[in-house]
Amino acid sequence: MIKSIYLSKEEAEEEEEE
């Protein structure tokens, strides 16, 4: 989802599935 990608990019930029 977009939310996960946004959070992942800001946090780790690794996982964008949850």
N, C-alpha and C positions, 0 to 999 in steps of 0.2 A: 504493500500500500504506500501511498505518498507519505503518510505520517511516519511510517517506519523508515523510509528512505531519508526523510528530512532529519529525523532524530539520529539515525545512524551516521549520516554525513556530519552532523554537528558533534556527535559523540565519538564515534570510532571510524566511521567511513568504511566499515568492513561488512557488517551484517545489515541487510535491508529486507528481511523477510518477516519479522514480527511486527 
